[in-house]
Amino acid sequence: MKYIFYTLSLFVTSFSAFGQNGKKEKSDFDKVLDLNEVTIEQRRNIIHTERLPDVHNTYIMAGKKSEVVQLEGVNGNIAEKTGRHIFARIPGVFVYDMDGSGNQINISTRGLDPHRSWEYNIRQNGVITNSDMYGYPASHYSPAMESIQRVELVRGTASLQFGAQFGGMINYVTKGPDTTRAFAFETINSAGSFGLFSSYNAISGKVGKLTYQAYYQTRHSNGYRKNAGSNAQSQFVSLSYEVTPTLRIKAELGRSKYIYQIPGPLTDAMFDADPRQATRSRNYFNPDIFIPSIVIDWQISPATQLKLTNSGVYGARNSVMFDAFANVPDTISSVTKSYRARQVDIDNFKSFTSELRLLHQYQIAGIPNIVSGGVQYMHNKLRRRQQGKGTTGSDFDLTLTDPNFGRDLYMNTDNIAIFIENMILFTPQWSVSPGFRIESGKTDMTGKISYYDPQNLPNTIKHKFPLFGISSQYRISNNNRAYAGFSQAYRPVVFKDIIPASVLERVDKSLKDSYGYNLEAGVSGNVRDVLKYDISLFQVMVHHRMGTVSMRDEANNAYLLRTTTGDSRTRGVEAYLEYTAIQTGETLPTELSIFTSTSYFDAKYMKGNAVVNNENTSVAGNRVEGVPTWISRNGIQFQYKKLASTLQYSYVSSNFANPLNTIEPSANGTIGKVPGYGLLDFNATLRLGTAYTLRMGINNITNKQYYTKRPTMYPGAGIWTSDGRSFQISVGIKI
């Protein structure tokens, strides 16, 4: 099977690459970077962790920690997007299991918040999918994982190029069309425990200068817990037209939608008695998101590439719930003989992004340089309607019995960013890449809250940050490198931070965005194709974390103020090691490898406050909530001829649910220590020629009952049981 990889999208020739006789000479730049399209004959089914090339599309990756996961080489539960399988070889990835079978991927790195992966700039084929980067940066868009060819993850030191997010960037790259014929068809059908059935069907081809691809996917699961069913679907279509050999226009439209029946949080006592039980039967969550985009990619000259991307995120995030703590039952009234009315919440997203990028190669005094820069404009309109009075029924129904919402708010943002990064190749081995990003914009929140003084509601938050960074890379040899980088970042104050939860809360009118930096250094490569490694140290500093302090007004009335109070620092080690013990054969190989992907986190508050009994209590020195000290995934991968299998053990140590680091659980399950856990999985893939693929697996073999954290917001405060032992099998056919 052949794969086409573009190691760089830059084709280098310039005035400085030509000798005096007019013939092109080999420059130092040409010697360092492979600029041609490379065809790799894959004789092995096992694909190890890769990294992005030094220049990738219009981005400079040299000196930054990056990882690439080729999905075809993953032995795991792809249909249900099992994070510990997909990101098994990326150290430090914390997987947050919270809302159903395969609905979303919720991950974080370096001690950040994993909710909807919202600490990242999340993309599909380079197009932003975060619902609203300034109001609700979660990515509710959830494409079929069967449609993804690879996942690219770049840590936070790339924040100058992609966006100012502390986590960095995750790019889900869809499978490319089959350009060898006019029509090709692929189908992948999966079944498994807890009523899982998933069907993915795709077409693609090339007709003249037009290439196309499209898929439709549907998935159903009853869920591990009672009342935890999911019904999901996603669609995608891509059309690409080659106007000239150097000018290409691509239009894409993706959509994802699901309805998840939310089984409700548990208390510790409930979890111990029966972790599969439900406390709710009438709660539902329903995002329906569209991602349109048009990309113009123009190779102006062999030395210059221009790319214009216009894209949007449009749709809704809906929920209808009886929202209460786990120890508050949802019961039928003895008077009305019916349930209490549920709460209806609706978010509507209208997010538009236009980004113009330029990549150019040039020389100064004979020293090769590559500059990557551009401008990004965002116009986001988020309307949030909450606390609507819904029906007393039990089905998914957003009908209101009172037309007025308790909260009806608008959050409008206009932001422009200018960014430049320049890679200087001082020698063929050593490069330095300084850069900056200037963010300028503001967010206006208006609307009404039934329990809040209208004069206090309008809130304007300005986003004005000059961000600087620098990275460096030294090639120790062709296969080994040392890298280091520093980059500033910031995180906007999001909608949930500035909405007072009750009449007892107020919001600071002079709120400021969180800001800080990423710092990292490491070595990566391989030794004789036997030992592959990537070991790094990092530090993430976040200033102005949101918090709550107890205050009194002029009349001596106590209230809680939502404001920026805390600073946190996370530092640690990320280590990936893979040793190939056996490697024989070519066309029908045998291979045995052993890997570990392990990280250590020291995440603490440098300053901050929490309110206890209406008094402010310092949390300085406490561990940051939701951050385990150790995450370690270890495995043995074996391939014999056409069969590849992986036995994996994953360990995550304990973490705290609140900044006070409370150990004993509360009666309602909202606070308390989250126990560590270890999981054992076995997955295998059998490839019969190029047309047939069979995947099978047993996950959580020991049937460990566990949970990953205690959320304080959606889907409800308390314990959310993760899946026990499960089986799945999938069959893929290409025609």
VMD Tcl script that draws the C-alpha trace (Angstrom):
set ca {
  {0.00 0.00 0.00}
  {1.34 3.39 -0.93}
  {0.93 6.67 0.91}
  {1.81 10.11 -0.35}
  {3.30 12.39 2.27}
  {4.09 16.03 1.70}
  {7.01 16.66 3.98}
  {6.76 20.36 3.14}
  {4.36 22.46 1.17}
  {7.15 24.93 0.39}
  {9.04 24.50 -2.90}
  {12.28 26.37 -2.63}
  {13.93 28.29 -5.36}
  {14.83 31.93 -5.17}
  {17.31 34.35 -6.56}
  {19.85 33.22 -3.99}
  {19.53 29.57 -4.98}
  {21.01 30.19 -8.42}
  {24.69 30.39 -9.25}
  {26.30 32.93 -11.45}
  {25.97 30.63 -14.45}
  {22.19 30.69 -14.09}
  {21.94 27.05 -13.06}
  {20.30 26.10 -9.83}
  {22.77 25.07 -7.14}
  {22.21 22.99 -4.04}
  {21.85 25.42 -1.12}
  {22.29 24.68 2.56}
  {18.53 25.01 2.86}
  {18.02 22.26 0.25}
  {20.45 20.03 2.13}
  {18.60 20.42 5.42}
  {15.03 19.98 4.21}
  {13.49 17.47 1.86}
  {11.26 19.62 -0.31}
  {9.89 17.06 -2.72}
  {6.82 14.88 -2.61}
  {7.87 11.60 -1.02}
  {6.29 8.23 -1.73}
  {6.70 5.74 1.09}
  {6.04 2.07 0.57}
  {4.52 0.84 3.82}
  {5.45 -2.78 4.37}
  {4.49 -2.87 8.00}
  {1.09 -2.34 9.57}
  {2.61 -0.95 12.77}
  {3.02 2.83 12.57}
  {5.01 4.46 15.33}
  {4.56 7.98 16.64}
  {5.78 10.59 14.18}
  {6.44 14.31 14.36}
  {5.61 17.09 11.97}
  {8.31 18.27 9.52}
  {10.18 21.49 10.17}
  {7.85 23.36 7.82}
  {4.34 21.99 7.47}
  {1.90 23.63 5.07}
  {2.32 27.30 5.96}
  {3.48 26.67 9.54}
  {6.96 26.55 11.06}
  {7.27 23.49 13.30}
  {11.05 23.42 13.88}
  {11.90 23.65 17.58}
  {8.40 22.76 18.75}
  {7.07 19.61 20.37}
  {4.69 17.98 17.93}
  {3.19 14.53 17.52}
  {1.32 12.83 14.70}
  {-0.98 9.84 15.23}
  {-1.70 7.80 12.11}
  {-5.13 6.30 12.79}
  {-4.57 3.33 10.48}
  {-1.76 2.19 12.76}
  {-3.84 2.42 15.96}
  {-5.12 -0.82 17.40}
  {-8.07 0.50 19.37}
  {-11.72 1.39 19.63}
  {-11.93 3.97 16.84}
  {-15.73 3.95 16.49}
  {-16.18 5.18 20.07}
  {-13.21 7.61 19.97}
  {-11.52 5.99 22.96}
  {-8.94 8.61 23.90}
  {-6.50 6.34 25.72}
  {-6.16 4.29 22.50}
  {-5.91 7.15 20.02}
  {-3.42 9.14 22.11}
  {-1.68 6.15 23.69}
  {1.78 7.19 22.52}
  {1.46 10.90 23.31}
  {2.69 11.46 26.87}
  {0.70 13.67 29.20}
  {-2.70 13.40 27.53}
  {-5.40 13.38 30.22}
  {-8.61 11.79 28.94}
  {-11.85 12.99 30.54}
  {-14.68 10.47 30.16}
  {-17.98 12.15 30.89}
  {-20.72 12.07 28.30}
  {-21.49 8.91 26.49}
  {-20.25 6.47 23.92}
  {-18.06 8.18 21.34}
  {-19.84 11.54 21.47}
  {-16.83 13.78 22.11}
  {-13.10 13.70 22.70}
  {-12.26 15.52 25.94}
  {-8.51 15.76 26.51}
  {-5.91 18.09 27.97}
  {-2.16 18.24 28.42}
  {0.14 19.90 30.94}
  {-2.44 20.36 33.68}
  {-5.05 22.29 31.69}
  {-8.84 21.85 31.65}
  {-10.00 18.88 29.51}
  {-13.63 19.99 29.10}
  {-14.43 19.58 25.37}
  {-10.65 19.97 24.76}
  {-11.27 23.70 24.99}
  {-7.72 24.67 25.95}
  {-6.68 23.87 22.36}
  {-7.08 25.56 19.02}
  {-9.05 22.66 17.50}
  {-9.12 22.21 13.74}
  {-10.28 19.89 10.99}
  {-8.10 20.05 7.90}
  {-6.71 23.32 9.25}
  {-10.17 24.88 9.79}
  {-11.08 26.06 13.30}
  {-13.92 24.08 14.93}
  {-14.07 25.69 18.42}
  {-17.67 26.84 18.86}
  {-16.75 30.34 20.02}
  {-13.12 31.07 20.84}
  {-14.03 33.93 23.18}
  {-17.40 32.92 24.62}
  {-17.40 29.12 24.69}
  {-14.17 27.69 23.22}
  {-15.35 24.08 23.47}
  {-15.53 22.11 20.24}
  {-19.02 20.65 20.09}
  {-18.30 19.54 16.53}
  {-17.58 15.80 16.62}
  {-16.78 14.14 13.26}
  {-16.65 10.37 12.74}
  {-13.24 9.11 13.85}
  {-13.42 6.54 11.03}
  {-13.10 9.51 8.64}
  {-9.80 10.71 10.15}
  {-6.47 9.73 8.62}
  {-4.23 11.31 11.22}
  {-4.28 13.57 14.27}
  {-1.67 16.32 14.59}
  {-0.97 17.74 18.04}
  {1.35 20.70 18.63}
  {1.98 21.87 22.18}
  {1.48 25.41 23.44}
  {4.73 26.83 22.07}
  {2.94 27.04 18.70}
  {0.39 29.50 20.08}
  {1.86 32.39 18.08}
  {0.96 30.74 14.77}
  {-2.33 28.98 15.49}
  {-3.91 31.05 18.21}
  {-3.21 32.13 21.74}
  {-4.48 28.94 23.43}
  {-2.29 27.53 26.24}
  {-2.78 23.95 25.09}
  {-1.63 24.47 21.52}
  {-3.31 22.99 18.44}
  {-5.06 19.73 17.54}
  {-5.74 19.15 13.85}
  {-7.94 16.25 12.73}
  {-6.97 15.51 9.14}
  {-9.59 13.63 7.13}
  {-8.75 10.81 4.77}
  {-7.82 12.02 1.31}
  {-9.81 11.08 -1.78}
  {-8.79 8.17 -3.99}
  {-7.37 10.08 -6.97}
  {-6.57 6.97 -9.02}
  {-10.17 6.54 -10.21}
  {-13.44 8.36 -10.68}
  {-15.31 6.50 -7.96}
  {-14.24 4.67 -4.82}
  {-16.29 3.44 -1.88}
  {-15.41 2.61 1.73}
  {-17.62 1.25 4.48}
  {-16.75 0.55 8.13}
  {-19.36 -1.08 10.35}
  {-18.85 -1.65 14.07}
  {-20.77 -3.42 16.82}
  {-20.07 -3.94 20.47}
  {-21.15 -4.00 24.09}
  {-23.97 -1.86 25.46}
  {-25.86 -1.84 22.18}
  {-23.13 -0.20 20.10}
  {-23.68 -0.05 16.35}
  {-21.83 2.35 14.07}
  {-21.91 2.59 10.28}
  {-19.53 4.81 8.29}
  {-19.88 5.04 4.49}
  {-17.70 7.20 2.22}
  {-17.20 7.92 -1.45}
  {-14.36 9.71 -3.23}
  {-12.67 10.09 -6.58}
  {-11.19 12.37 -9.21}
  {-12.79 13.59 -12.42}
  {-10.55 15.83 -14.49}
  {-9.32 18.65 -12.26}
  {-12.01 18.02 -9.64}
  {-11.47 15.73 -6.66}
  {-14.26 14.94 -4.23}
  {-15.01 13.01 -1.09}
  {-18.05 12.65 1.17}
  {-19.22 10.47 4.02}
  {-22.25 9.72 6.15}
  {-21.96 8.15 9.57}
  {-24.51 7.06 12.14}
  {-23.92 5.57 15.58}
  {-26.15 4.25 18.35}
  {-25.31 3.08 21.85}
  {-27.37 2.26 24.92}
  {-24.48 3.34 27.12}
  {-22.73 1.67 30.05}
  {-25.08 3.18 32.62}
  {-28.83 3.05 32.74}
  {-30.51 5.94 30.86}
  {-27.29 6.75 28.97}
  {-28.25 6.19 25.35}
  {-26.69 8.08 22.43}
  {-27.82 8.59 18.86}
  {-25.29 10.37 16.68}
  {-24.71 11.19 13.05}
  {-22.16 13.15 11.06}
  {-21.72 14.14 7.42}
  {-18.91 15.67 5.43}
  {-18.33 16.73 1.82}
  {-15.17 18.13 0.23}
  {-14.67 19.47 -3.30}
  {-11.25 20.52 -4.56}
  {-10.59 22.06 -7.96}
  {-7.14 22.53 -9.47}
  {-7.45 25.83 -11.36}
  {-3.80 25.66 -12.39}
  {-0.91 23.48 -11.20}
  {-0.14 26.18 -8.61}
  {-3.67 27.32 -7.65}
  {-6.22 25.14 -5.87}
  {-9.63 25.98 -4.42}
  {-11.24 23.71 -1.86}
  {-14.73 23.92 -0.35}
  {-15.81 21.74 2.58}
  {-18.88 21.33 4.76}
  {-18.95 19.21 7.89}
  {-21.82 18.55 10.24}
  {-22.22 16.61 13.46}
  {-25.28 16.06 15.61}
  {-26.14 13.81 18.51}
  {-28.68 13.38 21.28}
  {-27.27 12.03 24.51}
  {-29.54 10.91 27.34}
  {-27.76 12.06 30.49}
  {-27.96 9.52 33.36}
  {-27.10 12.10 36.03}
  {-24.29 12.40 38.61}
  {-23.73 9.97 41.47}
  {-22.65 10.37 45.07}
  {-19.78 8.27 46.42}
  {-22.25 5.99 48.20}
  {-24.22 5.48 44.98}
  {-21.06 4.74 43.02}
  {-19.92 2.17 45.58}
  {-23.32 0.48 45.60}
  {-23.88 0.38 41.81}
  {-21.77 2.51 39.45}
  {-24.12 1.73 36.53}
  {-27.22 3.22 38.13}
  {-28.79 6.50 37.01}
  {-30.19 9.39 39.01}
  {-31.94 10.95 36.02}
  {-34.12 9.65 33.21}
  {-35.35 12.93 31.65}
  {-32.08 14.76 30.93}
  {-30.76 15.26 27.38}
  {-27.92 17.04 25.62}
  {-27.97 17.90 21.91}
  {-25.32 19.81 19.92}
  {-25.97 20.32 16.18}
  {-23.01 21.99 14.48}
  {-22.11 22.97 10.89}
  {-18.54 23.79 9.75}
  {-18.36 25.37 6.26}
  {-15.07 26.53 4.75}
  {-13.45 27.74 1.54}
  {-9.66 27.58 1.14}
  {-7.64 29.17 -1.66}
  {-4.10 27.78 -1.81}
  {-1.77 29.55 -4.23}
  {1.88 28.67 -4.86}
  {2.81 32.12 -6.15}
  {6.37 31.06 -6.88}
  {8.60 28.18 -5.86}
  {9.61 30.29 -2.85}
  {6.24 31.76 -1.85}
  {2.93 30.23 -0.80}
  {-0.27 32.12 0.00}
  {-3.31 30.58 1.69}
  {-6.67 32.22 2.39}
  {-9.14 30.39 4.64}
  {-12.69 31.55 5.30}
  {-14.66 29.37 7.67}
  {-17.46 29.36 10.19}
  {-19.03 27.48 13.07}
  {-22.82 27.61 13.05}
  {-25.37 25.71 15.07}
  {-26.69 25.12 18.56}
  {-25.93 23.46 21.86}
  {-29.19 22.40 23.48}
  {-30.05 20.73 26.75}
  {-33.18 19.93 28.73}
  {-32.51 18.75 32.27}
  {-33.72 18.42 35.80}
  {-30.58 20.06 37.15}
  {-29.83 19.23 40.79}
  {-27.24 17.48 42.94}
  {-27.10 13.70 42.84}
  {-28.72 13.34 46.26}
  {-31.77 15.34 45.13}
  {-34.14 12.83 43.48}
  {-36.24 13.63 40.44}
  {-39.62 12.56 41.84}
  {-43.26 12.82 40.88}
  {-45.25 15.29 42.94}
  {-47.97 13.79 45.11}
  {-50.07 16.87 44.37}
  {-49.71 17.32 40.61}
  {-49.02 13.63 39.89}
  {-46.26 14.71 37.50}
  {-42.55 15.48 37.49}
  {-41.26 18.97 38.08}
  {-40.60 21.11 35.01}
  {-37.16 20.68 33.47}
  {-34.71 23.46 32.65}
  {-34.12 24.31 28.98}
  {-30.80 25.84 27.90}
  {-29.98 26.87 24.31}
  {-26.74 28.29 22.92}
  {-26.65 29.54 19.33}
  {-23.26 29.94 17.64}
  {-22.39 32.21 14.73}
  {-18.61 32.27 14.51}
  {-16.75 33.48 11.43}
  {-12.99 33.34 10.87}
  {-10.92 34.68 7.99}
  {-7.22 33.92 7.97}
  {-4.62 34.95 5.38}
  {-1.23 33.25 5.65}
  {2.00 33.73 3.72}
  {5.06 31.48 3.70}
  {8.21 32.75 2.00}
  {11.81 31.54 1.73}
  {14.63 34.03 1.32}
  {18.28 34.56 2.17}
  {20.18 37.27 3.99}
  {23.97 37.31 3.69}
  {23.80 33.75 2.43}
  {21.82 32.55 5.48}
  {18.54 30.75 4.55}
  {15.38 32.08 6.21}
  {11.73 31.08 6.16}
  {9.10 33.53 7.27}
  {5.52 32.55 8.10}
  {3.04 35.30 8.85}
  {-0.43 36.57 8.34}
  {-3.56 38.10 9.74}
  {-6.60 36.49 11.34}
  {-10.00 38.12 11.84}
  {-12.75 36.64 14.02}
  {-16.34 37.79 14.34}
  {-18.29 35.70 16.84}
  {-21.90 36.08 17.97}
  {-23.05 33.81 20.78}
  {-26.55 33.93 22.19}
  {-27.08 32.08 25.45}
  {-30.59 31.40 26.75}
  {-30.75 29.52 30.05}
  {-33.13 28.64 32.85}
  {-36.10 28.30 30.54}
  {-39.12 26.51 32.01}
  {-39.53 23.28 30.08}
  {-42.09 20.50 30.12}
  {-42.71 17.88 32.79}
  {-42.30 15.12 30.20}
  {-39.58 12.49 29.84}
  {-38.59 12.73 26.17}
  {-36.19 15.12 24.42}
  {-38.29 18.27 24.15}
  {-37.08 21.88 24.12}
  {-40.60 23.31 24.36}
  {-41.04 26.18 26.83}
  {-44.12 26.55 29.03}
  {-43.06 30.15 29.77}
  {-41.66 32.19 26.84}
  {-39.14 34.02 29.03}
  {-35.72 32.59 29.89}
  {-34.16 33.33 33.27}
  {-31.02 34.35 31.37}
  {-31.09 35.76 27.85}
  {-27.61 36.98 26.97}
  {-25.53 38.00 23.97}
  {-21.77 37.80 23.72}
  {-20.33 39.48 20.63}
  {-16.63 39.51 19.82}
  {-14.53 41.14 17.14}
  {-10.83 40.33 17.21}
  {-7.93 40.75 14.84}
  {-4.53 39.11 15.21}
  {-1.29 39.74 13.32}
  {1.45 37.14 13.57}
  {4.94 36.57 12.18}
  {7.50 33.86 12.84}
  {10.87 33.66 11.11}
  {13.08 30.58 11.01}
  {16.79 31.33 10.58}
  {18.98 28.40 9.51}
  {22.37 29.49 10.87}
  {23.75 26.10 9.87}
  {22.19 23.01 8.26}
  {21.86 21.63 11.79}
  {20.85 24.67 13.86}
  {17.82 26.90 13.45}
  {16.28 29.64 15.59}
  {12.70 30.86 15.12}
  {11.66 34.09 16.87}
  {8.13 35.41 16.45}
  {5.31 37.53 17.79}
  {1.52 37.75 17.72}
  {-0.53 40.85 18.43}
  {-4.13 40.32 19.53}
  {-6.55 43.22 19.57}
  {-10.29 43.06 20.08}
  {-13.10 43.17 22.56}
  {-16.08 41.17 23.76}
  {-19.37 42.80 24.69}
  {-21.90 40.99 26.87}
  {-25.43 42.32 26.98}
  {-28.86 40.95 27.82}
  {-30.81 40.23 30.96}
  {-30.70 37.98 34.00}
  {-33.90 37.76 36.02}
  {-32.14 37.95 39.39}
  {-29.44 40.50 38.49}
  {-29.45 44.29 38.47}
  {-29.58 45.35 34.78}
  {-27.10 48.16 35.46}
  {-24.45 45.61 36.45}
  {-24.92 43.35 33.47}
  {-23.23 45.05 30.50}
  {-19.67 43.88 30.55}
  {-16.91 44.66 28.09}
  {-13.68 42.68 28.06}
  {-10.82 43.92 25.94}
  {-8.33 41.49 24.43}
  {-5.07 43.35 23.87}
  {-1.93 41.27 24.06}
  {1.47 41.50 22.43}
  {2.70 37.90 22.59}
  {6.29 36.88 21.97}
  {8.05 33.60 21.55}
  {11.18 31.90 20.34}
  {12.11 28.30 19.57}
  {15.31 26.60 18.52}
  {16.29 23.25 17.13}
  {19.58 21.44 16.70}
  {19.83 18.35 14.52}
  {22.17 16.02 16.35}
  {21.99 13.68 13.36}
  {19.53 12.91 10.57}
  {17.25 11.08 13.01}
  {17.83 12.92 16.29}
  {17.27 16.49 17.43}
  {17.27 18.74 20.48}
  {14.58 21.43 20.74}
  {13.54 24.21 23.08}
  {10.89 26.91 23.00}
  {9.14 29.68 24.88}
  {5.84 31.27 23.94}
  {3.40 33.60 25.65}
  {-0.32 32.79 25.59}
  {-3.62 33.98 26.97}
  {-7.09 32.57 27.64}
  {-10.15 34.79 27.24}
  {-12.66 35.11 30.04}
  {-15.44 32.85 28.76}
  {-19.20 33.08 29.18}
  {-19.43 30.81 32.22}
  {-16.91 33.00 34.07}
  {-18.99 36.16 33.89}
  {-22.49 34.87 34.55}
  {-23.51 35.19 38.22}
  {-24.94 31.84 39.30}
  {-27.35 33.29 41.86}
  {-28.49 36.47 43.60}
  {-25.57 35.99 45.99}
  {-22.98 36.45 43.24}
  {-21.67 39.50 41.42}
  {-19.20 39.78 38.57}
  {-16.18 42.04 38.51}
  {-16.72 44.79 35.91}
  {-12.98 45.00 35.25}
  {-12.31 41.35 34.50}
  {-9.10 40.53 32.65}
  {-8.16 37.56 30.52}
  {-5.79 34.94 31.90}
  {-2.28 35.15 30.50}
  {1.05 33.38 30.88}
  {3.50 31.27 28.95}
  {4.66 27.82 27.82}
  {8.29 26.78 28.25}
  {9.69 23.47 27.01}
  {12.93 21.70 26.10}
  {13.62 18.18 24.97}
  {15.30 15.64 22.73}
  {13.67 13.30 20.23}
  {14.55 10.84 17.52}
  {15.48 7.21 17.08}
  {18.56 5.08 17.43}
  {19.15 2.61 14.58}
  {15.37 2.28 14.08}
  {15.29 0.24 17.27}
  {14.74 2.83 20.01}
  {12.39 5.75 19.40}
  {12.19 8.50 22.01}
  {10.89 11.97 22.85}
  {11.72 13.26 26.33}
  {10.93 16.82 27.37}
  {10.67 19.14 30.35}
  {8.00 21.86 30.46}
  {6.52 24.64 32.52}
  {3.15 26.33 32.03}
  {2.41 29.51 33.97}
  {-1.15 30.88 34.09}
  {-1.87 34.27 35.69}
  {-5.33 35.69 36.49}
  {-7.19 32.40 36.90}
  {-10.86 32.90 37.65}
  {-11.95 32.59 41.27}
  {-14.48 33.68 43.85}
  {-13.93 35.90 46.89}
  {-16.24 36.87 49.71}
  {-17.06 40.59 49.87}
  {-19.38 43.01 51.63}
  {-21.13 45.99 50.12}
  {-21.67 49.45 51.61}
  {-24.67 48.17 53.56}
  {-22.50 45.38 55.00}
  {-24.36 42.73 53.00}
  {-22.22 39.71 52.15}
  {-21.86 38.60 48.54}
  {-19.55 36.52 46.36}
  {-17.50 38.26 43.68}
  {-16.42 36.44 40.53}
  {-13.03 37.87 39.65}
  {-9.45 37.00 38.70}
  {-7.66 35.90 41.84}
  {-5.27 33.04 41.21}
  {-2.00 32.09 39.54}
  {-0.98 28.51 38.85}
  {2.20 26.82 37.68}
  {2.46 23.36 36.17}
  {5.81 21.83 35.45}
  {6.84 18.31 34.71}
  {8.30 15.68 32.44}
  {6.89 14.00 29.32}
  {8.60 10.82 28.15}
  {7.88 8.54 25.19}
  {10.11 5.50 24.67}
  {9.54 2.63 22.26}
  {11.91 -0.28 21.83}
  {11.60 -2.66 18.89}
  {12.81 -6.02 20.15}
  {12.04 -8.03 16.99}
  {11.89 -6.76 13.42}
  {12.15 -9.21 10.56}
  {10.86 -9.62 7.02}
  {9.64 -7.09 4.51}
  {6.44 -8.02 2.69}
  {5.12 -10.25 5.51}
  {6.93 -8.87 8.57}
  {7.15 -9.92 12.18}
  {7.61 -7.12 14.71}
  {7.52 -6.86 18.48}
  {7.78 -3.49 20.22}
  {7.39 -2.28 23.78}
  {6.46 1.32 24.58}
  {5.84 3.63 27.49}
  {4.23 7.05 27.35}
  {4.60 8.56 30.80}
  {4.26 12.04 32.29}
  {4.75 13.64 35.69}
  {2.86 16.81 36.67}
  {3.61 19.20 39.50}
  {0.61 21.54 39.25}
  {0.19 24.03 42.09}
  {-1.45 27.35 42.87}
  {1.06 30.13 43.38}
  {-1.72 32.29 44.76}
  {-5.50 32.27 44.88}
  {-8.55 32.13 47.13}
  {-11.50 29.89 47.82}
  {-14.52 30.75 49.92}
  {-15.22 28.59 52.99}
  {-18.12 29.54 55.27}
  {-18.18 33.01 53.69}
  {-14.50 33.55 54.48}
  {-11.64 33.79 52.03}
  {-9.12 30.98 52.36}
  {-5.79 30.97 50.55}
  {-5.09 28.01 48.26}
  {-1.45 28.93 47.60}
  {0.64 25.77 47.55}
  {-2.36 23.50 46.91}
  {-2.53 21.25 43.87}
  {-4.58 22.41 40.89}
  {-7.86 20.54 40.74}
  {-8.35 17.84 38.12}
  {-4.62 17.30 37.51}
  {-3.16 13.86 38.37}
  {0.51 13.59 39.30}
  {1.16 10.61 37.00}
  {-0.27 9.48 33.68}
  {1.37 6.40 32.20}
  {0.35 4.27 29.23}
  {2.43 1.20 28.53}
  {2.04 -1.46 25.90}
  {3.33 -4.40 23.93}
  {2.58 -4.34 20.22}
  {3.07 -7.44 18.09}
  {2.66 -7.97 14.38}
  {2.80 -11.29 12.61}
  {2.19 -11.12 8.86}
  {-1.19 -9.40 8.45}
  {-2.23 -9.45 12.11}
  {-1.25 -6.60 14.49}
  {-2.20 -6.56 18.17}
  {-1.65 -4.32 21.21}
  {-1.86 -5.10 24.91}
  {-1.98 -1.80 26.80}
  {-2.00 -0.87 30.47}
  {-3.01 2.69 31.39}
  {-2.51 4.23 34.81}
  {-3.75 7.60 36.06}
  {-3.03 8.68 39.63}
  {-5.48 10.44 41.93}
  {-6.44 14.10 41.71}
  {-8.45 16.62 43.68}
  {-11.86 18.00 42.80}
  {-11.40 21.49 44.26}
  {-8.65 24.03 44.97}
  {-8.93 23.34 48.71}
  {-7.75 19.78 48.01}
  {-10.55 18.27 50.09}
  {-9.98 14.56 50.60}
  {-13.19 13.39 52.25}
  {-16.14 13.28 49.82}
  {-19.18 15.45 50.37}
  {-22.63 13.95 50.75}
  {-23.62 15.09 47.24}
  {-20.42 13.83 45.58}
  {-19.30 17.21 44.28}
  {-16.01 17.40 46.18}
  {-13.51 14.85 47.42}
  {-10.46 13.05 46.10}
  {-10.71 11.28 42.75}
  {-9.05 7.86 43.13}
  {-6.35 6.68 40.75}
  {-7.07 3.78 38.43}
  {-5.42 1.30 36.08}
  {-6.96 -0.17 32.91}
  {-5.95 -3.12 30.75}
  {-6.97 -3.26 27.06}
  {-6.34 -5.68 24.22}
  {-7.01 -4.70 20.60}
  {-6.06 -6.29 17.29}
  {-6.28 -5.53 13.56}
  {-6.30 -8.08 10.73}
  {-5.74 -6.81 7.19}
  {-6.77 -9.11 4.35}
  {-5.22 -7.53 1.29}
  {-5.90 -3.85 0.64}
  {-9.70 -4.16 0.59}
  {-10.64 -5.77 3.91}
  {-9.85 -4.82 7.52}
  {-11.10 -6.51 10.67}
  {-10.68 -4.82 14.08}
  {-11.56 -6.37 17.41}
  {-10.94 -5.54 21.04}
  {-11.61 -6.12 24.72}
  {-11.33 -2.92 26.73}
  {-11.03 -2.59 30.50}
  {-10.46 -6.33 30.71}
  {-10.54 -6.40 34.52}
  {-13.86 -4.48 34.57}
  {-12.42 -1.68 36.70}
  {-15.11 0.66 38.06}
  {-13.69 4.17 37.91}
  {-14.29 7.82 37.11}
  {-11.89 10.45 35.80}
  {-12.91 13.64 37.65}
  {-15.77 15.39 39.46}
  {-17.05 18.13 37.15}
  {-18.55 21.30 38.58}
  {-20.57 22.22 35.48}
  {-22.04 20.19 32.60}
  {-23.15 17.40 32.72}
  {-23.68 17.96 36.45}
  {-21.66 18.15 39.66}
  {-20.71 14.76 41.06}
  {-19.35 11.38 39.93}
  {-19.69 10.22 36.32}
  {-18.91 6.55 35.89}
  {-16.65 5.57 33.00}
  {-17.19 2.38 30.99}
  {-16.50 -1.04 32.42}
  {-15.48 -4.10 30.39}
  {-16.57 -3.90 26.76}
  {-16.13 -5.75 23.49}
  {-16.22 -4.37 19.97}
  {-15.61 -5.55 16.44}
  {-15.52 -3.63 13.17}
  {-15.30 -4.64 9.53}
  {-13.93 -2.31 6.86}
  {-14.29 -2.78 3.10}
  {-12.83 -0.68 0.29}
  {-14.16 -1.00 -3.24}
}
mol new
graphics top color blue
foreach p $ca { graphics top sphere $p radius 0.5 }
foreach p [lrange $ca 0 end-1] q [lrange $ca 1 end] { graphics top cylinder $p $q radius 0.2 }
display resetview
